[in-house]
Amino acid sequence: MFLKHLQVGFLDTNCYIIADEESKDAAVIDPGGDADKIIKVISDGKLMVKYIFLTHGHSDHIAALSKVKDATNAKVAIHNKDAHMLSSPKHNLSIFFGKGLTQPSADITLNGDEMFNLGKLVLKIIHTPGHTPGGISIQVDNIVFTGDTLFAGSIGRTDFPGGSLDELISSIKNKLLILEDDTKIFPGHGEPSTIAYEKSMNPFLQ
């Protein structure tokens, strides 16, 4: 599997580009800014981006969506409970940064448990609400992209509109910590981790 990590945008959001190395079928996860950097990786790798997955609808995860979609003609996928955030500066929080960001509407609205293929890779959508009502994580082999649900040694904020600490903890414990201990976590911000480490060491989950 091809996997490229980029820190993008004004909040150093983790954007991930994944692809099947044989077919070059690819997906972009959370194009949160710096569209040119993202597009360069795609071009240099001769990747064919089929999907742009948004782990949730906050502006720091969607800021480069329009440019990346225009460059790739990929389908945009976001959970149905966050889909409205793409066109609402208030709900995607960009209005609070003076940006008034709006982005293309979703081509695919998710519910959770969907499966997507990139060549031989299989991506599973896991609905992990709490940070936002439509937060998702994406599992591929022994990797899970957790967005702003679970971080290395921490958890996502729940003080934004639609956030719920109870839902977030439930999502993490019942949907993420049940994965194999050696599953690698790639979060929306910060460094990677593993399920085993977060089970035993994350102070918010003890």
N, C-alpha and C positions, 0 to 999 in steps of 0.2 A: 504494500500500500504506500502510495505517495502521500506525505503529510507535511504541509508547510504552515508554520505559525508566524503570524505578523502581529506586531503591536501597532494599532492604528487609532487615529482620532485624538481628541484633546484629553481623553481619560485613559489612554493606553489600553483600549479594549483589545482583547485577544480575538483576532480573526484567524480562522483556520481554512485551509484549502486542502481538500482530500481528493484522491483519485485512485482509480484502478490502474496500475502501471501498464497493464497489457492493452486495455481498450482506450485508455486516456479519458474515459468518462469521469467527470469530476463534479464536486459540489463546493460551494463557498458557504461557510458558516459565519454569520455575524459580520457583514461588511460595514464596520462602524466608522469608517473614514479612510482617508488616503487612498482613494480609488485607483490612482495611478500605480501605486505599489502593488495592489491586488491584481490589477490587470496585467502588469509586467510578469508576475509569477505565472499567471495563466498562459500568457503568450510565450514566455520562455520555455515552458514545459509542453507547449502544443496541446494543452488540455481542452477538452470539450465539456464545458460546464453545463450540466443539465438542470441543476437546482441551486437556488440560493435559500438556505435555511436560516430563519431568524429564531433564536432561542427565546426572544421576547421582543416587545415593541418599543423599548426605550431608545431615545435618540442616539445614544452612544453606541448602539448596536446596529443601527439602520442607516447611518448618515451617508454612506457611499452606495446605498442600494440602487438608486436610479442609474448612476453611471456604470456600475458593474452589470446591471441588467441590460442596459443599452449595448454594452460591449460584448455580451455573451448570448443574449436572447434566452437566458435561462428562466425557468419558472420559479416564482417566488412562493415560498411556503412558510406559513406562520399559523399558530394555533388560532382557532376561530374566536377565542375570547380576547385575543390581543390584536386581531386583524384591523379593528377600527383605529388603532393607535397610529397606523401608517399615515393616515390623512389628518390627524389631529395634533397640532403642536401642543395643545394643552395636555393631552393624554400621553404623548410620547416624551413629554417634559422639555422639549426643545424651547418652548416659550420662556421657560425660566432662565435659559441661557441667552435670550435675546435673538434666537435664530429663526423661529417660526417654521420649522422643518416639516415638509410634507413629502411623501414618497409614493411610488406606484402601489396600487392595491394588489392584494395577493392573487396569485393564480391558483394556489392550492391552500384551502383552509383545513387545518389539521384538527383531529379530536384526540389523538394519542393511539398508540399501538399500530400505526401504519408502518409499512415496510417499503423501502425504496432501494432499487438496485443501481449500482454504478459498476458496470461490468460484472465481475465476480463478487464485489463487495455488497453486503447487505446492511442497510442503515435502518435501525429501529427507532421510532419516535416514542419517547416516554413523556407523558404529561406530568410535569412537576411544578404545580402551582405553589404560590406563596410569595415570591418576589413580585410577580404579577399573576393575574388569574390564568393567563395562557402561557405561562412559562413551560418550556420543554427542555429535555435533555435528549441527546442523540447517541445511541450506542452503535459502535462498529467494531466487530470482533471483541478484543479485550480492552477497548477504549470507550470512554463515555465523555462526551462534551456536555458540560453541565451548565453553561450559561452563567447567570447570576444566582443560581440555586445553591450550589456548593462550591466553596473555595478551599484552597489548601489552608487548613487550620481555622477556617471561618465559614460563615454562611451569608447568604444574600440579605440585603436590607429589606425590611418589611414596612417601613414608615412612609412609603410612597402610596398614592391612591391605588386601591385594589390589593395592597399587600396584606398578608396574614401570616403572623409568626406560627400559629398552630398549623396552618396548611403547609408552610415551608418545612417545618420539622417533620410532619407526617410524610411529605413527599420524599425527603431525604432518607428517613428511616425505613419507609415501606417500599420505596421504589429504587433507591440508589444503593443503600447499604446491603441490600439483598444480593447484589451482584457479586461475582467471584472476588475474593480478596486481592488478587493480583491485577484486577481491572485498573487501568490508568485513568486518572481524572484530568481532563483538560478544561479548566474553568474559563469564564468570561473575562476575568482579570487575574493577574498574578501568576504564580508558578504552578506547574502540574503537581499531582499527588497520586495516591492510590487509595482504593477503598479500604484496604487494611489499615493504612495509616490514619485515615479519618475516623474509622471505627474506634480506634484505641486512643487517639491523641487529640481529636478536635474538641476543644473545651465546650462548644455549644451543643455537643451531641452526647455528653456523658450523663 
